[in-house]
Amino acid sequence: MIGRLVVVGLGLIGGSFAKGLRESGVCREVVGVDLDPQSCKLAVELGVVDRCEEDLALACQDADVIQLAVPILAMEKLLAILAGMDLGQAILTDVGSAKGNVVRAATEAFGGMPPRFVPGHPIAGSEQSGVEAANGQLFRRHKVILTPLEQTDPAALAVVDKLWRELGADVEHMQVERHDEVLAATSHLPHLLAFGLVDSLAKRSENLDIFRYAAGGFRDFTRIAGSDPVMWHDIFLANREAVLRTLDTFRNDLDALRDAVDAGDGHQLLGVFTRARVAREHFSKILARRAYVDAMNSNNLIFLANPGGRLTGRIRVPGDKSISHRSIMLGSLAEGTTEVEGFLEGEDALATLQAFRDMGVVIEGPHHGRVTIHGVGLHGLKPAPGPIYLGNSGTSMRLLSGLLAAQSFDSVLTGDASLSKRPMNRVANPLREMGAVIETAAEGRPPMTIRGGHKLKGLTYTMPMASAQVKSCLLLAGLYAEGKTTVTEPAPTRDHTERMLRGFGYPVAVDGATASVESGGKLQATHIEVPADISSAAFFLVAASIAEGSELVLEHVGINPTRTGVIDILRLMGADISLENQREVGGEPVADLRVRAAKLKGIEIPEELVPLAIDEFPVLFVAAACAEGRTVLRGAEELRVKESDRIQVMADGLLALGVKCEPTPDGIIIDGSQIGGGEVHGHGDHRIAMAFSVASLRANAPIRIHDCANVATSFPNFLALCAQVGIRVAQEAQS
């Protein structure tokens, strides 16, 4: 608790600060100072302050904290008055929206910046003003930026920080210059444009018709032109250098737009408009480290899976994620316009799409799975304006690292907390052998900083562990490397990259377990139809196999032979799965899968099938739990470095449901058992949550699955498809 808080200036911001802290009880006394006697009278009557003082010196006597909440151009005079007082050990702070001006004024008034002055700026407000609008909750869940200097007393900074947090604010610290640049762009420039546009239109002779027919968009954009003119006059003058720099940059961009309109350059216009359309949501997700698809609105979203049920009908699961990733990458590097149908609008693929938008590629959509990519050629990418945020997508990061290693510009690849724990040296090390310069965090984890301007040389590389991501990364780097790049894998992995490169007209040599590319070619735009994802289909293949009386058809599923390990393993266990209407679409084999309930038996899973089903093992563990006898998996240590440690997490969940199992360093042993009900955890891993949803079909009591929010980001309509075919799982109502 602090003793006396003095708030100078009892408008909306100062009054709300005073009222909130008075209500919180952290101050023994809150004293207000304002030039307007009526404001002082109201402040006391409304409980904003304990009392008001006309005499500033008397108010500040024995003060612990003095908050300066006066108009920004009045700050210089106020600071000069305060500098002539004996303030003792009082902490000074302020709420001005331009910090450089405040620091200069304080330095001049005090003959140096006082160590116990903590500049601050709450980014909050209201269309109302004055002390009568004071609201103790105004700053809750709003940002407050503190801009301490090198000489700022850490103890004073801690006190001011704590006071704002007491009001529920999200407090951040920033350099003074950076603050003024950021606010010039995000707050000051928009107000300047709104004032200027309304004034420009109002001066026209036909202004009445202009405003009469203005639609909602005009009203939304110009709403802030109704802000206090005097306050904004002060702000623009106080922060004029930063505002001018931002305005000049915008004017250049506006000139470029005018030139595009004048020249009829639709490509340039489309690029600006598509980037702008997604920019607000994209940056908000980066700042919040959220998914590109809203994750069902809960940090601990719970699925309630009720036992029993059988599956019937025909469904089509979402598009293949691996092919969706690669369609964006190769379409962006192709010459011409690539059309994609069936694109998976899940978090990971959207992260890849946004990455290429950040690098200057014009991409339309996605709209119901349709994407149009205006390729820039192999050498047409541009530097991203900042770090490239890839959410939780390891595929995006590993494949992009190969492409970016050969570019002329630096790139930084970053992601969410989960991706930041995943190993990247498996791609960074062979890329370094090719001549790439790559920096990572400790133990080879993200973020990855890839230095541009380094020529790559072809590499002959034998992978120590089977990984389609590593293979694809090196082949993509090989498109730019001098000579031949050859990759040999110890076991077959998915070959979507090789197939799609050929589909774009780029030669790829494949000889058994070895794939090779040479630089010097080019990619030609094409049409891609993304088949349904066999990894998503796997949940329903297992579900229909274990639920008595089920018969289900999964339509248009990709059956690339490097991806059908899940079908092979289930058939070895006795599953009844048939392939119908087999055909080839865009170089990828596709079929409708008919699956009927069957009595499964435990098996020793052949190690050669492990790389072909690496993503499907969580739900295969459920199949093993429902099988008669013992199932043994070996050679799957890769599962421990996925979105979660899938071996341990699945073992923990199965044990909690009464299934006998034993995790091993590279696999698991599962004895078929009766599945019980209980509580399990998804650990933020969508495949874990969906696997336990399937397990409910053979459970004898409900299963509550915690931490399921990421299901929506990878398989947006999972719950809807479950309901359609007969799996009794739904989001638990939030209390």
N, C-alpha and C positions, 0 to 999 in steps of 0.2 A: 504493500500500500504506500502511496505517496501522500504527502501532507496537503499542500495547496497547489491546485491547478489554476492557472490564470489563462483565460481565452480572450484575446484581443480581436474583436470583430465578431459580432453575433449574427451573422447572416446564416444561410442554409448550412454551409460547411462547418463554420465555427460553432454554430448552435448545436448541430448534430453531434459534433465531437464532444462538446461539453455535456450534452444531455445523456449521451450513451455512457460516458464514464461516470457521471453522477449516479445513473441508475445501476451501474455495475458495482458501485461501492468501493472501487479501488482508490478513490481520492477522499481524503478527510473533508476537504472543502473545495468547491468549484466557484471561482470568482470570474465574473464577466466584465468586460470593458467595451463600450461602444460609444461613438460620438452622438448617436441618436438616442435621446432620453426615452422615447417611446419603445424602442427596441429593448432597452435595459429593463423597463417596466414589465414588458411582456415576457422577457426571459425569466424573470423571477416568478411571475404569475403562472407561467406554463411549466415551471419546474426544470427549466433548462439549466439554470445555475442556482447556487445557494443565495448569492447576493451580487450586486453590481457596484462598481466604484467609478466615479467620474474621474478621479485622480489616478493616472496610470502609475505614478511612483508609489502611491499608497497601495494600489492593488498588487504590485509586484514585490512589495516588501515581504521577505521570508518565503517567496514562492519557490516551489520545487521544480515546476515545469511551466513555461510560458509558451502558449501556442499562438502564433501570429496568423490570423485568418482575415487579413485585410486585402483589398484590391492590390494587384501586383505592382502598380505604379505608385501606390501609397506606401509601399514597403520601405523605400529609401528614406523617406522622412521619419517613419516610425523607428527604423533602426538607428537613425541619428539620435533620436530622443533617448532610446534605450541605452545607447553607448555612453550617455552622460550620467547614467544611474549606477548605483552600487547594487548589482544583481546577485552578489554573493556567489553561491554555487548553483544558481538556477540553470536549468537546461532550457535552451531556446530551440524552437522548431517552428516550421511554417507549413502552409498548404498550397503555396503558389504553383502554377502550372508551368512556369519557366524557371529553371533552377540556376542557370548561369547568371541571370540578372540579379537574383537574390544573393548569390554568393559574392558577386562583385560589390553589391550595395553593402553587405555586411563587412566585407574586407575593408572597404573605404571608411565606413562609419567607425569600426573598432580598431582600425590600424592593423588589421590582420584578421583572418577568419577565426572567431572564437572556438576553441576546442569543444566547448559544450553546446555548440549550435549544430543541430541535426536537420538539414534541409529535407523536406518531405513533400509528397504530392499524392493525395487520394484521388483515384480515378473513379469518381462517383458523382452523382448529381441528380437533379430533378428539375422538371419544368416549373416547379414552384420555387419561390425565393423568400428570403427574410427569415427572421427568427421564428415566426409563427409556423414555418414549414419544417422546423428542426425535428429530426427523426433519429432516435438513438440506434435504430437498426439500419441506417442508410449505408453504412460501409460493410455490412455483412456480405461475405462472398464477393467483395469487390477488391481490386488490387490497390495497394498503397505502395508507392515507390519511394524509398529513402535513398538519398544520394550523399552518403558520408564522404568526406575528404580524408587525405592521409593523416591530417592532424586531428581528426575527430576523436574525441574521447570514447573508447569502446564502452565504458560504463554508461555514458549518456546515450549512446546509440542503442544499447540494450534496453534502457528504460523506454525510449520512444517506440522502439519495435514492439515491446510488450504491451504498451498502451493501445497501439493500433490492433494488435492481435486480440486484446480484450474486447474490442469492438467487433470481432469476427472478420477482420480484414485479412486478405492474403498478402503478406508483406514481402516485398522483394527489394534487394539493394542493387544500385546501378550507379555508374559514373555520371557526373553532372552532364558532360557533353553528350553522352549517349542518350540520356533521358531527353534532352532537348531535341535531338535529332529524331528520336522515335515519336515523340509527341507532336513534333511539327508535321510528320507524315500521317499519323493516325488520327489526330484530333484537329490540329490547327489548319492544315490544308483543306480538309473537308468543309470546315466552317467557312473558310475563305471562298471556296468554290460555290457553296450554297448562297452566301451573301452576294457574290458577284453575279451568279446566274439570275437570281431573282431581280436584282437591280437592273441588269442588262435588259431583261424582258419587260420590266415595268416601264422602262424608258421608251419602248417602242410605241408607235402611234396606234397599233392594233392590240395594245396590251389587254384590253377588256376581253377580246375573243380568246387570246392566248390563255388567260387564267380561267376563263369560263369553261374551256374544253380540256383543261389539264386533268390527266388521269391520276390514278393512285400512285403510280411510280414517281410522277413529278412531285406529288405531295410528300411522299416518303423521303425523296432525295433532298427536298428543300425545307423539310421541317426544322432543321437546325438554324435556318435563317431567321427563325423567330427568337433566337437566343438574345441575351442582353448585349446590345451594341457597345455600351461603354466598357463592359468587362472584356469583350473580345478586341476592342480597340487597344486596351492595355496589354493584352496577351500578345498581339501581333507586334507591337512596338517592343515589348520586353524580349521576345524571342525572334527578332527579325532576321538575324543571320541564318539561323537554322531554317526558318520558314522560307527565306529566299532560296536557299540551296535546294530545298524540297520542291519549291514552286518551279525553279528552273528545270529540274529533272522532269517534272510532270509536263512542263511546257514543251520540252523536246519530244516526249512521248506523244503528246497531243498533236504536235506538228507531223509526226510520223503517221498518225491516224488520218490526219487531213490529207496527207500525200497519198495514202492508200485509197481513200475515197475518191480523190481526184483522178487517180490512175486506174480506178476500177480494179484494184488489187484485192480480189476476194480472198486469196490465200492468207494475206497479211491480216485482213479483218477477221477471218475465221479463227486464226491463231490467237489474236487478242481476246476475242469474245469467248472462245472455249476455255482459255486459261483463266479468264476472269470469273467465268461461271462457277468453276470449282475451287477458286482460290480461297474464298472465305472459309468454306468447310474444311479444306485441306489444312490450312494453317491453324485452325482451331483444334484439329485433331493432333497436329504436331505438338502444340503447346500443352495439350492435355494428355499427350501420349495415349490417345484413344485409337480405336480401330476406325477404319474407313467406313465400315458398316456399323451402325449403332448396335451395341452389344446388349440388347434387351433391357437396358435401363437399370442394371443393378450390378454392384460389385460382387455380391454373393447371390446370384440368381440360382434358384433351386428348381430342379426338375423333380416332379413326383411321378414315379413310374409304378403303375398298378399291375399286379400279376395277371397272367393269363392272356388269352386272345389268340387269334389266328389271322394270317395275312392272305388277302385276296385282291385281285384287280390288276391293273396295268399302270405303271408310273414311269416318269422319266426324271432321273435325278439331275442335279446341276451339271454344267459343263466341266470338262476335265481341267483341273487346275494347272497341271504341268503344261498342257498345250496352250492354255490361255496365257500363261506367262510368256511362252516363247512366241506366240503370235504377235504380242505387243513388241517384244524386243526385235524380232526379225522384220516385222512390218515397218518399224521405225527406221531401220537401217536399209530398207529397200528403196529402190527408185520407183516412184509412182504411188498409187493409192491402193492400199490393201483393205479389203472388206472382210470382217470377221463376224460369223454368226455363232450363237451358242456360247459366247464368252461368259465365264463364271464371274458374276458380280459379287465376289467375296473379298474379304480384306486383303489377302495376299496378292491376288491378281490386280486389284485396284492399286496396291502400293507400287507394283511395277508400272502400271499405266501412268500414275502420277509422276513417277521418276522420269519417264521420258517426256512428259509435258514440261517438267522442270528444265529439261535439257533442250527445249525449243521445238519439240515435235508437236504438230497440230493433230489432235486426236478428238474425233467427235464421238459422243456417247460415253458410257454404254447406255443404250435404250433397249430394254428387254432382250439383252444378250447381243445386240448389234453394235459393232464398233467400226468406225472408219478411221484409218490411219494414213496420214499424208506423209509418206516416208521422206527422209532427208538424205538418204545414201549413207554408205559406210563412214564417210568423213564429214557428215553434216551436223553432228551433235554440237551443242553449245554448252558452255559451262553453266551449271545450275546456279541460281542466285545465292544458294546457301547449302548447308548439309542436306543430303538426300535422305529423307525419312522413309524407312521401309517397314514400319510397324513391326509385325511378328514374323515377317517372311524371310526365312533363311534362304529359300530358293532365289528370291530377288537379289539378296546381298551377294550370294556366291556367284551367280551367273553374271550379274552386273560388274563384279570385280574383274572378270575376264575382259569384258568389253571396254571398261574404263581404263584398264592398265595401259592401253595403247593410244589413248587420246592425248591431245596437245595441252589439255588443261587439268588442273588438280580437281579431285573430287573427294568428298567425305561422305561415307555411308554410315548411317546410324539407324537405330530402331528402338523398340520399346524395351522394358526391363527384361523381358524373357529373352528376346533376341540378343540383348547385350551380354548374356551369359553363355552364348553358344560359340563353339570353336570355329575359327576362320583360318587358322594356319594350314589346314588341309588344302585350301586354295591359294593362300598367300605364299606358301613356300615354293610350290612349283612355278607360280607366276614370277617370283623373284629369280628363279633359275632361268626364266625367259628374258630377264632384264628389267622387270617391273620394279618400281620402288613403292613399297607398301608399308605403312606403319599401322600397328594395332595397339590396343590396350593390353594390359597384363594377360599373359597366358594365351595370346593370340585372339583375344575376344574383341568385339566391336567397341567403339567405332573404328572403321577402317579409313585411313587416309591414303589415297592413291595419288601419287605424284605424276603429273602429266609430262609430256615431252621426251619420253624415253622410248627408244626403238626396241621392239621385241625381236627375239630370235626364236626360230622354230625349236621345238623340244621333242625328244623321244622320252616318253614318261610311262612307267609302269606303276599303276596305282597300288599302294599297299593295302587298300581296302576298297571294296566295290562301292562306288558312289556315282550316281548319274549326275549329281550336281557338280562334282569335281570334274568329271569327264566333259560335261557341257561347258563349264567355265573355261577349260583349256582349249577346247575346240573353237569357242568364240574368240578367245585371244588369238588363236591361230589364224583367224581371218585377216589379222593385221601384221603377223610376224613374218620376218624374213625367212624364207625356206619352208620346209614342211614341219607341221606339228602332228605328232603321232601319240595316241593315248591307248594303252593296253589295260584292260580291266581284268581282275582276277576271277570275276564271275559276271554273268550277264546282268546288265542294268537297263532301265528304260532308255529307249533310243529315239525319243521324240525330237531331240535336237538334230540328229543326223537326218531323220525323215523330213523334218520341216526345212532344213537347209536345202535339201534336194527340191522340195516343193517350191522354194523361192529361186530355183535355178542355179544353186551353188553346188559345185561338185564335191562329194564326200566319198572317200574310199573306205570301204569296210571289208576287212579280211579276218573272219572269225571274231576274236575278242579285241581286235585292233581297229581303231578308226583314225583316219588322217584327213587333214585339210591343208591347203596351201593358200597363201595370200594372192592378191591380184585379181580375184574375181569380183563379181557384184551380185547383189540380190535384186531380183525383179519382183515387183508387187504381184500379189495373187489373191485368190479368194480362199478363205479358210472356214470350214464348218467344224466347230469343236464338238467332238462326241461327248456323251455323258461320261462322267468320271467314274471309273471302276472302283476307285477308293471310296467314293460316296455310295456306290451301289453295294459295296461289301457289307455294309450294315444290314441291308435288306436281304442280301443273299444268306447271311447267317440267320437273320430273324426268321425267314421263311423255312429254313432248314430245321430249326429247333422247335418251331411252334406246330404242334400236331394239327393236321388237317389243312395246312397252308398250301396255296398255289399262287404264285406271283410272277408277273412278267415285267422285267426291267427293260425299257426300250432304248435303242440307239446307244448302247454302251460300247465304249472303246475297248477292243480286245487285242491291243498291241501285245505281241507275244512276250515282250519284256515287262508286262504289267499283269499278266494273268496268273501269277503265283497264287493269289487267293483262291481262284477257281480250282487250280491243280491241287492245292492243299485240302480244300473242302471235299473234292472228289475222292482223294485218298482216304478221307475220314468217312466216306460213304454218302456224301451229299448227292442229291438228284438234281443236277444242273444241266440243262441242254441249251445249245446255241442255235438260234433260229434266225432266218433272214440275214445271213452273213453277207457283207458287202464291204467295199472300200470307199471311204470318203476322204478326199484330200490327202491321199497317201497313208491314211490310218485305217486299219481294219475295224469294222463295227458290226455288232450283232444285237439281237434281242435275246435276253437271257430269261429262260423259264426255269424257275426253281420250285421244287415241291418238298414238303416236309419229309425227313428221312431219319432213320436211327443212325446216329453218328458213333464212331468208335475212335478211341485214342490211338495216336500214331507217333512215331519218331519223325519229325518234320525233316525232310531231306535238306541238307545245308545249301544245296545248289538252288533251292527255291526261295531261300531267305531274302536275297536282294530283290526278287521279283514280287515280294509281298511285304516289303519293309514297313509301309505305312498302314497296312491292314491288320497287323498283329494284335492290337488291342481288342478288336472284335473277334479275331480268331481265338484269343484266349477265352472268350465267352463260349465259343463253340466247343473248345476243349473241356470247359467246365460242365457242359451238357452232354459230353460224349461218354460212352461206356469205356472204362479203362483209363490208362495213363497216356498223356501227351507230353512229349519232350521236345523242347526247342533249344538248339545250340547255334553258335555262330552269329548271334544277333546283337552283339555289343553296341551296334549303332543305335539301338533303341534307347540307350541310356542318355543320349545327347540330343534327343528330339525336343519338342516343346516342353516335355517333362521327361523324367526318367521313367519311360513307359513300362519297363520291366518291374521296377519297384512299386510304382503307383498302382499298376494293375494288380500286382500281388497283394498289396495292402488292402485294396478294395475287395478282391475275391475272398481273402481271409476274413474280412469283416462280414461277408455274406455267408460264411460257413463252408467255403470251398477249400479243399485241401490243395495247397500248392507250395512250391519252394523256389524262390528266385535264385538264379546262379549268376556268376559274373557276365556270362554272354547269353543268357536265356532264362528258361523257367521250366519247371516240372509241374504239371497240373493233373490231378486225379479227378475224374468225373465225379461230381457230387450233387446232392440236392442244393439248389441255390436258395438261400433264405432271404428275408428282408433285412433292412437296416439302413445305416447312413454311410455313404461313401463320398469321396471328394474327387472332383474333376481336375483340380490343380491348374486351372486355367487352360487345360488342354482339351480341345474340342473332341478329339477322337476318344479320349477316356470317358467323357460325359456321354457320348453317343453309344459307346460300347455297353456301358452299364444300363442305358435305356433299353437296349436290346435284351440284356440279361433278365429283365423283368418278366419276359414272356414265359420263363421257366421258374420264376421265383414263387415261393409259397406265401409271401407277404410283400407289402409295398417297399420300394427302394427309393430313398430320398438322396438325390445326387446334388451335392453342393458345387458352387463355382462353375456354373455352366454358361456364363455370359458369352464366352468365345464361340459357342456353337453358332450363334447368329452371324458371326463374322466370316465363317468358313463354309457353312451350309445353311444359308438363310431360311430355307423353307423346310428344314428337317422336321420340326414338330407338325407342320401341316401335312407332310407326306406320311408321317407316322399315323396321324389321325385318319388319313384317307385309307390306309391299308389295314388298320386294325391294331396298331401298337398303342397301348393305353398310357401314354406319357404326355405330360403337359407341364407348363410352367406353374409352379406353386404360387398361389395368391400371396401378395406381399401384405403384411399386417401394417 
